[in-house]
Amino acid sequence: MDVFLNPDIWAALLTLSALEIVLGIDNVIFLSIVAGRVPPEQRNKVRKIGLALALLMRLALLGSISWIAGLTAPIVTIGGYALSWRDVVLGVGGLFLIYKGTMEIHGMMEGGLHAAVEGPRLSFASAITQIVILDIVFSLDSVITAVGMTDNLPVMVAAVVAAVIVMMFAAGPIGDFVNKHPTVKMLALGFLLLVGLALLADAGHFHIPRGFVYSAIAFSAVIEALNIIVRGKTKSPSQPK
């Protein structure tokens, strides 16, 4: 009972939950892009499986904090650069995001903005495989952030579960919105490229504050929202004077 009455515990839980939700934006956007490439009747299933795997991976990593700490230990030093397994995972994840984003943008540019929305080109198994790969990267980033903020395991677990629950409610509407608006999908792909570069920078021990990354995408999202509103008004019939 004393735990529930401790304001420091509640402050840590609220702060970490908010941070985990923000970090989950990457996961939701990638999930929306991948789910949009499978047949419509399978999209909801892909989202649920993807988020369930994300939750399981985060909880599994939280349950092996000592192993997580070992991932940051250098495995080899090259010219003053200490390479760790965390760097390897983040680097591979960053390269995969850049590759995925580039290929999606290429497909949209070659076939027109609406081409990537019309025909799904991913099998269910392929979609789940891609989601698993990025879940590993995003989960590692999320858990390392949680471990760095508090040493209270129940607080970390509660924050991660709360963030994934929010992502479950947000994934469907965000995915439908992204697939409905091709220019928004292009913006989301640009965001994935930006996140991929940030992960590569982290792997190279050059940290880009995530606040800069999210501020840039938030500004772009606001501008795109205004563009959507303007386009909607332009298409609507003119009112008689």
C-alpha positions in Angstrom: 0.0 0.0 0.0 2.9 2.3 0.7 4.0 1.9 -2.9 0.7 3.3 -4.2 0.9 6.3 -1.8 4.5 7.2 -2.8 4.4 10.3 -5.1 7.9 9.5 -6.4 6.6 6.2 -7.8 3.6 7.8 -9.5 5.9 10.6 -10.9 8.3 8.0 -12.3 5.4 5.9 -13.7 3.7 8.9 -15.5 7.0 10.2 -16.9 8.2 6.9 -18.1 4.8 6.0 -19.6 4.7 9.3 -21.5 8.2 8.7 -22.8 7.4 5.1 -23.8 4.3 6.3 -25.7 6.4 8.9 -27.6 9.0 6.2 -28.4 6.2 3.9 -29.6 5.4 6.4 -32.4 8.2 4.8 -34.4 6.7 1.4 -33.9 3.1 2.4 -34.8 4.2 4.2 -38.0 6.2 1.3 -39.2 3.4 -1.1 -38.3 1.0 1.1 -40.2 3.2 1.0 -43.3 3.7 -2.7 -43.2 0.0 -3.5 -42.4 -1.0 -1.3 -45.4 0.8 -3.7 -47.7 -1.2 -6.8 -46.8 -4.8 -7.6 -47.9 -7.4 -5.4 -46.0 -8.9 -8.4 -44.2 -5.5 -9.3 -42.7 -4.5 -5.8 -41.6 -6.1 -5.8 -38.2 -4.6 -9.2 -37.4 -1.2 -8.0 -38.5 -1.4 -5.0 -36.2 -2.6 -7.0 -33.2 0.2 -9.6 -33.7 2.8 -6.9 -34.2 1.9 -5.1 -31.0 1.5 -8.3 -29.0 5.1 -9.3 -30.1 6.3 -5.8 -29.2 4.8 -6.1 -25.7 6.3 -9.7 -25.2 9.7 -8.6 -26.4 9.7 -5.6 -24.1 8.6 -7.6 -21.1 11.2 -10.3 -21.9 13.9 -7.8 -22.1 12.8 -6.2 -18.8 13.0 -9.6 -17.2 16.7 -9.9 -18.2 18.0 -6.5 -17.2 21.5 -7.9 -16.4 21.7 -9.2 -20.0 20.6 -5.8 -21.3 23.4 -4.2 -19.3 25.8 -6.6 -20.9 24.7 -5.5 -24.4 26.2 -2.1 -23.8 29.6 -3.6 -22.9 32.3 -3.3 -25.6 32.9 -6.5 -27.6 35.7 -5.0 -29.7 37.5 -1.6 -29.9 38.5 -0.2 -33.3 40.6 3.0 -33.3 39.0 4.3 -30.1 35.5 3.2 -31.2 34.1 0.6 -28.7 31.6 -1.6 -30.6 28.8 -3.2 -28.4 26.0 -5.6 -29.3 23.6 -2.7 -28.7 25.4 -0.8 -31.5 25.1 -3.7 -33.8 21.4 -4.1 -33.2 20.7 -0.4 -33.6 22.9 -0.2 -36.7 21.2 -3.1 -38.4 17.8 -1.7 -37.5 18.7 1.7 -38.8 19.9 0.2 -42.1 16.7 -1.9 -42.4 14.5 1.2 -41.8 16.4 3.2 -44.4 16.2 0.3 -46.9 12.5 -0.2 -46.2 11.7 3.5 -46.4 13.7 3.9 -49.6 12.1 1.0 -51.3 8.6 2.1 -50.4 9.3 5.7 -51.6 10.7 4.3 -54.8 7.6 2.2 -55.4 5.4 5.3 -54.8 7.5 7.5 -57.1 7.6 4.9 -59.9 3.9 4.0 -59.8 2.5 7.3 -58.7 1.3 8.3 -55.3 -1.7 6.1 -55.4 0.0 3.0 -56.6 1.4 2.0 -53.2 -2.1 2.3 -51.7 -4.0 0.2 -54.2 -2.4 -3.2 -54.4 -1.0 -5.1 -51.4 2.3 -6.7 -52.2 3.3 -8.4 -48.9 2.3 -11.8 -47.7 1.1 -12.3 -44.1 4.3 -14.1 -43.2 6.6 -11.5 -44.8 4.7 -8.7 -42.9 5.1 -10.4 -39.6 8.8 -11.1 -40.3 9.5 -7.4 -41.0 7.6 -6.4 -37.9 9.6 -8.8 -35.7 12.9 -7.4 -37.0 11.9 -3.9 -36.1 10.2 -4.9 -32.9 13.6 -6.1 -31.7 15.2 -2.8 -32.4 12.4 -0.6 -31.0 12.0 -2.9 -27.9 15.7 -2.7 -27.1 15.7 1.1 -27.5 12.6 1.3 -25.3 13.8 -0.9 -22.5 17.3 0.7 -22.4 15.5 4.1 -22.0 13.3 2.6 -19.2 16.3 1.1 -17.3 18.1 4.5 -17.6 15.2 6.3 -15.9 14.3 4.1 -13.0 15.5 0.9 -11.2 11.9 -0.1 -10.1 11.0 -3.1 -12.3 7.2 -2.9 -11.6 7.2 0.7 -12.7 9.0 -0.2 -15.9 6.6 -3.0 -16.6 3.5 -0.9 -15.9 4.9 1.9 -18.2 5.6 -0.5 -21.0 2.2 -2.1 -20.8 0.4 1.3 -20.7 2.4 2.4 -23.8 1.5 -0.7 -25.8 -2.2 -0.4 -24.8 -2.2 3.2 -26.1 -0.4 1.9 -29.3 -3.1 -0.8 -29.8 -5.9 1.9 -29.8 -3.9 4.2 -32.0 -2.5 1.7 -34.5 -5.8 1.2 -36.4 -6.9 4.8 -36.9 -3.3 5.9 -37.7 -2.9 3.0 -40.2 -6.2 3.8 -41.9 -5.4 7.5 -42.1 -2.0 6.9 -43.5 -3.3 4.5 -46.2 -6.1 6.9 -47.1 -3.8 9.8 -47.7 -0.8 9.0 -49.9 1.0 12.3 -49.1 0.8 11.4 -45.4 2.2 8.0 -46.2 5.1 9.7 -48.0 5.6 11.9 -44.8 5.6 8.7 -42.6 8.2 7.1 -44.9 10.3 10.2 -44.6 10.0 9.9 -40.8 11.1 6.3 -41.0 14.2 7.4 -42.9 14.9 10.0 -40.3 14.6 7.4 -37.5 16.8 5.1 -39.4 19.5 7.7 -39.6 19.1 8.5 -35.9 19.6 4.8 -35.1 22.7 4.6 -37.2 24.0 7.7 -35.4 23.3 6.1 -32.1 25.3 3.0 -33.3 28.2 5.3 -34.1 28.0 6.9 -30.6 26.7 10.1 -32.0 23.4 10.6 -30.2 20.8 12.8 -31.9 18.3 14.0 -29.2 14.9 12.4 -30.0 13.3 15.7 -29.2 14.7 17.2 -32.4 13.5 14.2 -34.5 10.0 14.3 -33.1 9.8 18.1 -33.3 10.6 17.9 -37.0 8.0 15.3 -37.7 5.4 17.0 -35.6 6.0 20.3 -37.5 5.7 18.4 -40.8 2.6 16.7 -39.7 0.9 20.0 -38.7 1.8 21.4 -42.2 0.4 18.3 -43.9 -2.8 18.5 -41.8 -3.3 22.1 -43.0 -2.7 20.9 -46.6 -5.4 18.2 -46.2 -7.8 20.8 -44.8 -7.1 23.2 -47.7 -7.5 20.4 -50.3 -10.8 19.3 -48.7 -12.1 22.9 -49.0 -10.9 23.2 -52.6 -12.7 20.0 -53.6 -16.0 21.0 -51.9 -18.5 22.8 -54.0 -18.5 26.6 -53.7 -21.1 28.1 -51.6 -23.5 30.6 -53.3 -23.0 34.1 -52.3 
